[in-house]
Amino acid sequence: MLHRPPATPEVTEIAYLEPALYAARLRDQKHLMLMESVQRHEHLGRWSFLACNPSETLQGQGALETMRRNLKANTVEPLPGLPPFQGGYAGFISYDAGWAFQGAKHPPHFKPLCQDMIFHRYDTVISFDHMQERAYVIGPDPTRIEKLLKRKPQPIGSHVIESWQSNFTRAAYEAAIARTVEYILAGDIFQANITQCFSAPIPEAFDAFAFYQTLRAKNPATFAAFLDFGDVKVASSSPERLVKKARAHLEARPIKGTRRRDADPARDAALIAELQSSRKDRAENVMIVDLLRNDLSRIAKSGSVKVPVLCGLESYANVHHLVSVVEAEARDAIDSIDLLHAVFPGGSITGAPKIRAMEVIAELEQQSRGLYCGSIGYLSFNGNADFNISIRTALFTNETAYVQGGGGITARSNPAAEYDESLIKISRIMEAFQP
């Protein structure tokens, strides 16, 4: 069924507060969604979005075509001067949905950790502009949301989970890395991203939002998110964008290359220098840039795919990363669903060539990934879209919590170093679960 919102939504400016503070006042509302730039940045960390009580819920592979029809039927012009998500669909796509996106004929049949995808239609959105320190309620009924936002914050519970277990021993993980290197040396693949999965039972007193508040303080990120979708809850502190669509302009920001942060400035500078001079890390990054250039070229205007940043340095609370930027202009008939079909799952968390790398991942990891290495994002009625890659992410479902970490493997990878790196990447997440 197609629901047409007003051609011009109402816009009400509200007091500018941290988005998580407003989210705490909406915790008893249905299907709470917070996509938050906790680490502020003029270009990457400018916007945050908060919504609840959707008018429609879509699940499974059929969600994509339903969203395509409804986005087309309800297209509106962007409201100028306001944050880019002004009403539409928001939710997640699991990594395991990527088999269908890539048209793979024989995906592995592991027990799923969560649904392939869940998207909710939010006609009213609270949008934040952190550079101007302004916040807005955008939608057909801003008054109802404004009343909810004036309430006291809802009480929170415990953020603590202990008794974590990995699906790999150290020896088994290092063996999986060694096997990946063998595939690369044999010419079967160029690169693959291998990860380990930690799981733990969720205690009765645990509160996923309390954990998210702890996580956002310990590991601020540009593409953070908290989703309370009933049986599935998600807390993410991802630093990585999968892809953004601003009308016809497309942007992907693959991350490849990581070093830990150090409290001592001299040691931290040495780690940066080591990362920037690493042939292995730069080769890994360039390889994924080539994959993404190819992905975007499938839907881009001829000659429009460009790489304005190659192996640039970005620093976060826990790690330094090498990040590249790939841009393109979409062909006239291309919409946000076409874009997702072209790039999902992200090459930085599969490897190259993509489908064969996914097959190697499945063979060595021997389980579903769930939301990890999938995407969280939005598709706006005004044609904009933005999706992260769900790394540094905790999933809570079926009375179990899941946290995963890993890295891209090349011919130069050292199994012991790769194991250590997988722990470095999730260290702030695990700290956020501690008492």
One Martini backbone bead per residue (centre of mass of N, CA, C, O) as a GRO file, in nm:
protein
  435
    1MET     BB    1   0.096   0.035   0.023
    2LEU     BB    2   0.047   0.378  -0.052
    3HIS     BB    3   0.191   0.659   0.120
    4ARG     BB    4   0.124   1.007   0.119
    5PRO     BB    5   0.284   1.267   0.197
    6PRO     BB    6   0.334   1.567   0.231
    7ALA     BB    7   0.493   1.771   0.016
    8THR     BB    8   0.537   1.964   0.283
    9PRO     BB    9   0.685   1.944   0.554
   10GLU     BB   10   0.712   2.009   0.868
   11VAL     BB   11   0.908   2.260   1.059
   12THR     BB   12   1.078   2.226   1.379
   13GLU     BB   13   1.252   2.389   1.612
   14ILE     BB   14   1.482   2.274   1.857
   15ALA     BB   15   1.663   2.197   2.103
   16TYR     BB   16   2.001   2.156   2.139
   17LEU     BB   17   2.107   1.818   2.170
   18GLU     BB   18   2.201   1.530   2.236
   19PRO     BB   19   2.069   1.263   2.080
   20ALA     BB   20   2.082   1.060   2.326
   21LEU     BB   21   1.900   1.233   2.511
   22TYR     BB   22   1.647   1.207   2.339
   23ALA     BB   23   1.641   0.896   2.321
   24ALA     BB   24   1.588   0.855   2.633
   25ARG     BB   25   1.276   0.970   2.589
   26LEU     BB   26   1.204   0.717   2.359
   27ARG     BB   27   1.235   0.413   2.469
   28ASP     BB   28   0.907   0.340   2.477
   29GLN     BB   29   0.910   0.337   2.185
   30LYS     BB   30   0.874   0.230   1.866
   31HIS     BB   31   1.141   0.166   1.689
   32LEU     BB   32   1.412   0.281   1.762
   33MET     BB   33   1.618   0.542   1.592
   34LEU     BB   34   1.984   0.590   1.580
   35MET     BB   35   2.187   0.818   1.390
   36GLU     BB   36   2.532   0.891   1.483
   37SER     BB   37   2.760   1.166   1.525
   38VAL     BB   38   2.998   1.157   1.763
   39GLN     BB   39   3.216   1.224   1.569
   40ARG     BB   40   3.315   1.523   1.469
   41HIS     BB   41   3.258   1.647   1.124
   42GLU     BB   42   3.206   1.837   0.857
   43HIS     BB   43   3.154   1.573   0.659
   44LEU     BB   44   3.111   1.299   0.846
   45GLY     BB   45   2.999   1.451   1.144
   46ARG     BB   46   2.717   1.638   1.113
   47TRP     BB   47   2.491   1.412   1.139
   48SER     BB   48   2.166   1.332   1.289
   49PHE     BB   49   1.916   1.062   1.369
   50LEU     BB   50   1.566   1.046   1.487
   51ALA     BB   51   1.325   0.774   1.557
   52CYS     BB   52   0.972   0.662   1.564
   53ASN     BB   53   0.689   0.514   1.501
   54PRO     BB   54   0.622   0.362   1.248
   55SER     BB   55   0.415   0.307   0.947
   56GLU     BB   56   0.632   0.079   0.853
   57THR     BB   57   0.726  -0.273   0.790
   58LEU     BB   58   1.026  -0.432   0.656
   59GLN     BB   59   1.110  -0.767   0.535
   60GLY     BB   60   1.336  -0.889   0.351
   61GLN     BB   61   1.392  -0.897   0.011
   62GLY     BB   62   1.116  -0.745  -0.061
   63ALA     BB   63   1.184  -0.461   0.056
   64LEU     BB   64   1.327  -0.322  -0.181
   65GLU     BB   65   1.088  -0.298  -0.387
   66THR     BB   66   0.897  -0.152  -0.200
   67MET     BB   67   1.077   0.094  -0.156
   68ARG     BB   68   1.103   0.180  -0.445
   69ARG     BB   69   0.804   0.242  -0.494
   70ASN     BB   70   0.762   0.442  -0.251
   71LEU     BB   71   0.983   0.646  -0.320
   72LYS     BB   72   0.869   0.720  -0.597
   73ALA     BB   73   0.574   0.801  -0.502
   74ASN     BB   74   0.719   1.008  -0.259
   75THR     BB   75   0.862   1.223  -0.396
   76VAL     BB   76   1.081   1.488  -0.286
   77GLU     BB   77   1.206   1.779  -0.218
   78PRO     BB   78   1.453   1.919  -0.073
   79LEU     BB   79   1.512   2.084   0.214
   80PRO     BB   80   1.669   2.360   0.259
   81GLY     BB   81   1.923   2.368   0.514
   82LEU     BB   82   1.893   2.060   0.585
   83PRO     BB   83   1.911   1.767   0.669
   84PRO     BB   84   1.899   1.483   0.451
   85PHE     BB   85   1.698   1.342   0.650
   86GLN     BB   86   1.324   1.380   0.577
   87GLY     BB   87   1.220   1.102   0.531
   88GLY     BB   88   1.166   0.737   0.546
   89TYR     BB   89   1.404   0.484   0.541
   90ALA     BB   90   1.519   0.263   0.815
   91GLY     BB   91   1.809   0.035   0.873
   92PHE     BB   92   1.902  -0.308   0.785
   93ILE     BB   93   2.175  -0.516   0.652
   94SER     BB   94   2.295  -0.812   0.617
   95TYR     BB   95   2.557  -0.982   0.510
   96ASP     BB   96   2.394  -1.244   0.412
   97ALA     BB   97   2.234  -1.083   0.187
   98GLY     BB   98   2.473  -1.067  -0.026
   99TRP     BB   99   2.418  -1.316  -0.197
  100ALA     BB  100   2.172  -1.194  -0.346
  101PHE     BB  101   2.306  -0.935  -0.451
  102GLN     BB  102   2.531  -1.120  -0.616
  103GLY     BB  103   2.392  -1.388  -0.735
  104ALA     BB  104   2.434  -1.635  -0.571
  105LYS     BB  105   2.360  -1.980  -0.591
  106HIS     BB  106   2.537  -2.105  -0.317
  107PRO     BB  107   2.472  -2.043  -0.028
  108PRO     BB  108   2.523  -2.081   0.287
  109HIS     BB  109   2.358  -2.285   0.558
  110PHE     BB  110   2.342  -2.099   0.813
  111LYS     BB  111   2.261  -1.986   1.104
  112PRO     BB  112   2.095  -1.719   1.176
  113LEU     BB  113   2.131  -1.415   1.368
  114CYS     BB  114   1.935  -1.260   1.166
  115GLN     BB  115   1.784  -1.078   0.969
  116ASP     BB  116   1.841  -0.965   0.659
  117MET     BB  117   1.608  -0.732   0.693
  118ILE     BB  118   1.522  -0.398   0.834
  119PHE     BB  119   1.253  -0.163   0.767
  120HIS     BB  120   1.147   0.172   0.839
  121ARG     BB  121   0.887   0.409   0.833
  122TYR     BB  122   0.968   0.761   0.864
  123ASP     BB  123   0.783   1.059   0.862
  124THR     BB  124   0.929   1.141   1.133
  125VAL     BB  125   1.220   1.353   1.202
  126ILE     BB  126   1.515   1.393   1.390
  127SER     BB  127   1.743   1.657   1.316
  128PHE     BB  128   2.107   1.713   1.304
  129ASP     BB  129   2.335   2.001   1.330
  130HIS     BB  130   2.660   2.018   1.451
  131MET     BB  131   2.782   2.279   1.329
  132GLN     BB  132   2.517   2.464   1.414
  133GLU     BB  133   2.354   2.364   1.654
  134ARG     BB  134   2.086   2.208   1.533
  135ALA     BB  135   1.727   2.123   1.559
  136TYR     BB  136   1.472   1.900   1.404
  137VAL     BB  137   1.132   1.863   1.311
  138ILE     BB  138   1.031   1.634   1.047
  139GLY     BB  139   0.688   1.646   0.943
  140PRO     BB  140   0.335   1.598   0.974
  141ASP     BB  141   0.383   1.554   1.323
  142PRO     BB  142   0.563   1.733   1.542
  143THR     BB  143   0.403   1.764   1.811
  144ARG     BB  144   0.413   1.475   1.924
  145ILE     BB  145   0.724   1.461   1.950
  146GLU     BB  146   0.769   1.709   2.126
  147LYS     BB  147   0.627   1.593   2.377
  148LEU     BB  148   0.820   1.350   2.417
  149LEU     BB  149   1.089   1.532   2.445
  150LYS     BB  150   0.986   1.660   2.736
  151ARG     BB  151   1.055   1.429   2.886
  152LYS     BB  152   1.188   1.216   3.082
  153PRO     BB  153   1.415   1.000   3.111
  154GLN     BB  154   1.461   0.682   3.086
  155PRO     BB  155   1.543   0.421   3.248
  156ILE     BB  156   1.837   0.229   3.319
  157GLY     BB  157   2.053  -0.031   3.307
  158SER     BB  158   2.276  -0.262   3.224
  159HIS     BB  159   2.610  -0.294   3.045
  160VAL     BB  160   2.676  -0.591   3.132
  161ILE     BB  161   2.902  -0.839   2.984
  162GLU     BB  162   3.003  -1.175   3.007
  163SER     BB  163   3.135  -1.467   2.896
  164TRP     BB  164   3.315  -1.484   2.645
  165GLN     BB  165   3.311  -1.648   2.313
  166SER     BB  166   3.484  -1.796   2.061
  167ASN     BB  167   3.495  -1.958   1.738
  168PHE     BB  168   3.807  -1.925   1.811
  169THR     BB  169   4.111  -2.003   1.835
  170ARG     BB  170   4.415  -1.895   1.789
  171ALA     BB  171   4.513  -2.132   1.612
  172ALA     BB  172   4.264  -2.135   1.419
  173TYR     BB  173   4.291  -1.846   1.314
  174GLU     BB  174   4.579  -1.869   1.201
  175ALA     BB  175   4.502  -2.097   1.005
  176ALA     BB  176   4.300  -1.928   0.840
  177ILE     BB  177   4.508  -1.724   0.743
  178ALA     BB  178   4.700  -1.925   0.605
  179ARG     BB  179   4.484  -2.025   0.403
  180THR     BB  180   4.437  -1.756   0.264
  181VAL     BB  181   4.724  -1.721   0.159
  182GLU     BB  182   4.714  -1.969  -0.021
  183TYR     BB  183   4.493  -1.865  -0.209
  184ILE     BB  184   4.655  -1.620  -0.306
  185LEU     BB  185   4.912  -1.772  -0.416
  186ALA     BB  186   4.717  -1.944  -0.618
  187GLY     BB  187   4.505  -1.718  -0.749
  188ASP     BB  188   4.204  -1.720  -0.631
  189ILE     BB  189   4.280  -1.458  -0.469
  190PHE     BB  190   4.366  -1.132  -0.334
  191GLN     BB  191   4.142  -1.111  -0.096
  192ALA     BB  192   4.040  -1.142   0.263
  193ASN     BB  193   3.795  -1.126   0.522
  194ILE     BB  194   3.877  -1.223   0.856
  195THR     BB  195   3.679  -1.349   1.133
  196GLN     BB  196   3.566  -1.319   1.469
  197CYS     BB  197   3.327  -1.459   1.712
  198PHE     BB  198   3.159  -1.320   1.984
  199SER     BB  199   2.978  -1.469   2.263
  200ALA     BB  200   2.683  -1.410   2.486
  201PRO     BB  201   2.486  -1.405   2.738
  202ILE     BB  202   2.202  -1.227   2.837
  203PRO     BB  203   2.127  -1.057   3.092
  204GLU     BB  204   1.849  -0.953   3.256
  205ALA     BB  205   1.972  -0.646   3.326
  206PHE     BB  206   2.017  -0.575   3.045
  207ASP     BB  207   2.098  -0.268   2.844
  208ALA     BB  208   2.151  -0.156   2.531
  209PHE     BB  209   2.146   0.153   2.580
  210ALA     BB  210   2.355   0.159   2.805
  211PHE     BB  211   2.576   0.051   2.626
  212TYR     BB  212   2.576   0.273   2.411
  213GLN     BB  213   2.656   0.501   2.600
  214THR     BB  214   2.932   0.376   2.665
  215LEU     BB  215   3.041   0.343   2.375
  216ARG     BB  216   3.026   0.645   2.276
  217ALA     BB  217   3.240   0.733   2.491
  218LYS     BB  218   3.480   0.525   2.416
  219ASN     BB  219   3.384   0.517   2.077
  220PRO     BB  220   3.380   0.753   1.882
  221ALA     BB  221   3.172   0.799   1.583
  222THR     BB  222   3.048   0.880   1.262
  223PHE     BB  223   2.866   0.579   1.233
  224ALA     BB  224   2.655   0.558   1.449
  225ALA     BB  225   2.423   0.324   1.635
  226PHE     BB  226   2.071   0.277   1.742
  227LEU     BB  227   1.865  -0.022   1.767
  228ASP     BB  228   1.505  -0.086   1.845
  229PHE     BB  229   1.358  -0.393   1.705
  230GLY     BB  230   1.300  -0.563   1.956
  231ASP     BB  231   1.450  -0.861   1.906
  232VAL     BB  232   1.641  -0.638   1.779
  233LYS     BB  233   1.965  -0.511   1.870
  234VAL     BB  234   2.181  -0.213   1.820
  235ALA     BB  235   2.542  -0.132   1.857
  236SER     BB  236   2.727   0.133   1.697
  237SER     BB  237   3.094   0.233   1.605
  238SER     BB  238   3.134   0.329   1.313
  239PRO     BB  239   3.387   0.460   1.068
  240GLU     BB  240   3.223   0.344   0.807
  241ARG     BB  241   3.147   0.398   0.476
  242LEU     BB  242   2.985   0.270   0.213
  243VAL     BB  243   2.742   0.482   0.112
  244LYS     BB  244   2.654   0.784  -0.073
  245LYS     BB  245   2.352   0.982  -0.158
  246ALA     BB  246   2.340   1.305  -0.335
  247ARG     BB  247   2.143   1.246  -0.541
  248ALA     BB  248   2.391   1.187  -0.786
  249HIS     BB  249   2.599   1.169  -0.567
  250LEU     BB  250   2.879   0.953  -0.499
  251GLU     BB  251   3.010   0.775  -0.194
  252ALA     BB  252   3.309   0.607  -0.091
  253ARG     BB  253   3.491   0.469   0.227
  254PRO     BB  254   3.745   0.282   0.244
  255ILE     BB  255   3.892   0.057   0.484
  256LYS     BB  256   4.260   0.011   0.497
  257GLY     BB  257   4.433   0.001   0.768
  258THR     BB  258   4.586  -0.061   1.096
  259ARG     BB  259   4.636   0.114   1.414
  260ARG     BB  260   4.702   0.176   1.716
  261ARG     BB  261   4.672   0.359   1.988
  262ASP     BB  262   4.871   0.601   2.185
  263ALA     BB  263   4.931   0.793   2.467
  264ASP     BB  264   5.201   0.837   2.342
  265PRO     BB  265   5.296   1.061   2.108
  266ALA     BB  266   5.548   0.919   1.991
  267ARG     BB  267   5.423   0.639   1.946
  268ASP     BB  268   5.185   0.735   1.775
  269ALA     BB  269   5.359   0.855   1.545
  270ALA     BB  270   5.500   0.585   1.476
  271LEU     BB  271   5.239   0.435   1.392
  272ILE     BB  272   5.167   0.621   1.161
  273ALA     BB  273   5.425   0.583   0.996
  274GLU     BB  274   5.395   0.277   0.964
  275LEU     BB  275   5.125   0.283   0.811
  276GLN     BB  276   5.206   0.479   0.570
  277SER     BB  277   5.463   0.270   0.488
  278SER     BB  278   5.285   0.026   0.427
  279ARG     BB  279   5.261  -0.194   0.173
  280LYS     BB  280   5.034  -0.381   0.262
  281ASP     BB  281   4.815  -0.164   0.330
  282ARG     BB  282   4.815  -0.013   0.059
  283ALA     BB  283   4.749  -0.254  -0.121
  284GLU     BB  284   4.479  -0.318   0.012
  285ASN     BB  285   4.343  -0.048  -0.047
  286VAL     BB  286   4.376  -0.037  -0.358
  287MET     BB  287   4.219  -0.296  -0.419
  288ILE     BB  288   3.942  -0.187  -0.309
  289VAL     BB  289   3.922   0.058  -0.487
  290ASP     BB  290   3.898  -0.100  -0.750
  291LEU     BB  291   3.638  -0.246  -0.675
  292LEU     BB  292   3.465   0.016  -0.632
  293ARG     BB  293   3.498   0.132  -0.910
  294ASN     BB  294   3.351  -0.104  -1.042
  295ASP     BB  295   3.083  -0.087  -0.892
  296LEU     BB  296   3.012   0.215  -0.972
  297SER     BB  297   3.034   0.184  -1.289
  298ARG     BB  298   2.751   0.035  -1.321
  299ILE     BB  299   2.591   0.339  -1.236
  300ALA     BB  300   2.770   0.540  -1.389
  301LYS     BB  301   2.889   0.783  -1.547
  302SER     BB  302   3.092   0.834  -1.784
  303GLY     BB  303   3.398   0.928  -1.625
  304SER     BB  304   3.306   0.982  -1.299
  305VAL     BB  305   3.517   0.808  -1.168
  306LYS     BB  306   3.684   0.888  -0.855
  307VAL     BB  307   4.005   0.954  -0.652
  308PRO     BB  308   4.069   1.201  -0.422
  309VAL     BB  309   4.145   0.968  -0.204
  310LEU     BB  310   4.455   0.794  -0.111
  311CYS     BB  311   4.541   0.678   0.181
  312GLY     BB  312   4.423   0.825   0.415
  313LEU     BB  313   4.424   0.971   0.733
  314GLU     BB  314   4.247   0.829   1.023
  315SER     BB  315   4.143   0.916   1.360
  316TYR     BB  316   4.065   0.742   1.656
  317ALA     BB  317   4.027   0.636   1.974
  318ASN     BB  318   4.184   0.339   1.898
  319VAL     BB  319   4.256   0.415   1.587
  320HIS     BB  320   4.421   0.390   1.280
  321HIS     BB  321   4.350   0.484   0.933
  322LEU     BB  322   4.309   0.389   0.599
  323VAL     BB  323   4.150   0.621   0.365
  324SER     BB  324   3.927   0.624   0.096
  325VAL     BB  325   3.793   0.797  -0.201
  326VAL     BB  326   3.489   0.734  -0.391
  327GLU     BB  327   3.355   0.881  -0.689
  328ALA     BB  328   3.027   0.967  -0.841
  329GLU     BB  329   2.784   0.973  -1.111
  330ALA     BB  330   2.471   0.907  -1.160
  331ARG     BB  331   2.255   0.790  -1.346
  332ASP     BB  332   1.940   0.897  -1.410
  333ALA     BB  333   1.786   0.602  -1.333
  334ILE     BB  334   1.917   0.597  -1.056
  335ASP     BB  335   1.879   0.450  -0.741
  336SER     BB  336   1.923   0.342  -0.418
  337ILE     BB  337   1.883   0.040  -0.487
  338ASP     BB  338   2.092   0.020  -0.709
  339LEU     BB  339   2.329   0.095  -0.528
  340LEU     BB  340   2.315  -0.148  -0.339
  341HIS     BB  341   2.349  -0.363  -0.558
  342ALA     BB  342   2.642  -0.264  -0.643
  343VAL     BB  343   2.796  -0.264  -0.328
  344PHE     BB  344   2.667  -0.511  -0.193
  345PRO     BB  345   2.893  -0.585  -0.015
  346GLY     BB  346   3.164  -0.455   0.101
  347GLY     BB  347   3.489  -0.485  -0.007
  348SER     BB  348   3.641  -0.440   0.275
  349ILE     BB  349   3.461  -0.715   0.396
  350THR     BB  350   3.561  -0.929   0.175
  351GLY     BB  351   3.706  -0.877  -0.116
  352ALA     BB  352   3.905  -1.028  -0.392
  353PRO     BB  353   3.688  -1.138  -0.543
  354LYS     BB  354   3.388  -1.119  -0.400
  355ILE     BB  355   3.254  -1.401  -0.419
  356ARG     BB  356   3.506  -1.573  -0.358
  357ALA     BB  357   3.562  -1.441  -0.085
  358MET     BB  358   3.292  -1.532   0.043
  359GLU     BB  359   3.352  -1.834   0.020
  360VAL     BB  360   3.603  -1.834   0.200
  361ILE     BB  361   3.472  -1.720   0.450
  362ALA     BB  362   3.267  -1.948   0.491
  363GLU     BB  363   3.471  -2.181   0.513
  364LEU     BB  364   3.635  -2.053   0.769
  365GLU     BB  365   3.398  -1.947   0.967
  366GLN     BB  366   3.128  -2.130   0.983
  367GLN     BB  367   2.920  -1.873   0.974
  368SER     BB  368   2.735  -1.629   1.038
  369ARG     BB  369   2.729  -1.260   1.063
  370GLY     BB  370   2.499  -1.090   1.019
  371LEU     BB  371   2.537  -0.756   1.070
  372TYR     BB  372   2.818  -0.797   1.036
  373CYS     BB  373   2.921  -0.624   0.750
  374GLY     BB  374   2.695  -0.467   0.702
  375SER     BB  375   2.412  -0.229   0.720
  376ILE     BB  376   2.340   0.112   0.814
  377GLY     BB  377   2.045   0.312   0.712
  378TYR     BB  378   1.914   0.544   0.460
  379LEU     BB  379   1.603   0.639   0.270
  380SER     BB  380   1.498   0.915   0.114
  381PHE     BB  381   1.244   1.091  -0.041
  382ASN     BB  382   1.480   1.301  -0.166
  383GLY     BB  383   1.727   1.078  -0.265
  384ASN     BB  384   1.876   1.018  -0.018
  385ALA     BB  385   2.172   0.832   0.110
  386ASP     BB  386   2.305   0.628   0.397
  387PHE     BB  387   2.583   0.393   0.468
  388ASN     BB  388   2.726   0.173   0.660
  389ILE     BB  389   2.970  -0.030   0.817
  390SER     BB  390   2.921  -0.300   1.049
  391ILE     BB  391   3.144  -0.212   1.255
  392ARG     BB  392   3.179  -0.194   1.575
  393THR     BB  393   2.946  -0.420   1.656
  394ALA     BB  394   2.642  -0.494   1.836
  395LEU     BB  395   2.439  -0.788   1.884
  396PHE     BB  396   2.087  -0.843   1.992
  397THR     BB  397   1.975  -1.187   2.002
  398ASN     BB  398   1.839  -1.462   2.128
  399GLU     BB  399   1.989  -1.408   2.413
  400THR     BB  400   2.236  -1.287   2.237
  401ALA     BB  401   2.567  -1.176   2.203
  402TYR     BB  402   2.754  -0.993   1.939
  403VAL     BB  403   3.111  -0.987   1.845
  404GLN     BB  404   3.323  -0.861   1.579
  405GLY     BB  405   3.658  -0.937   1.431
  406GLY     BB  406   3.910  -0.818   1.184
  407GLY     BB  407   4.066  -0.869   0.848
  408GLY     BB  408   4.267  -0.812   0.587
  409ILE     BB  409   4.404  -1.047   0.354
  410THR     BB  410   4.734  -1.106   0.243
  411ALA     BB  411   5.037  -1.220   0.137
  412ARG     BB  412   5.169  -1.044   0.395
  413SER     BB  413   5.039  -1.189   0.617
  414ASN     BB  414   5.033  -1.232   0.974
  415PRO     BB  415   4.871  -1.436   1.181
  416ALA     BB  416   4.941  -1.313   1.460
  417ALA     BB  417   4.883  -1.013   1.383
  418GLU     BB  418   4.587  -1.057   1.299
  419TYR     BB  419   4.483  -1.147   1.572
  420ASP     BB  420   4.559  -0.890   1.726
  421GLU     BB  421   4.392  -0.694   1.549
  422SER     BB  422   4.110  -0.813   1.613
  423LEU     BB  423   4.128  -0.714   1.916
  424ILE     BB  424   4.177  -0.413   1.882
  425LYS     BB  425   3.905  -0.344   1.731
  426ILE     BB  426   3.726  -0.454   2.004
  427SER     BB  427   3.824  -0.327   2.276
  428ARG     BB  428   3.615  -0.097   2.329
  429ILE     BB  429   3.370  -0.277   2.335
  430MET     BB  430   3.459  -0.461   2.572
  431GLU     BB  431   3.489  -0.229   2.775
  432ALA     BB  432   3.178  -0.147   2.767
  433PHE     BB  433   3.097  -0.428   2.923
  434GLN     BB  434   3.221  -0.340   3.172
  435PRO     BB  435   3.191  -0.242   3.510
   0.00000   0.00000   0.00000
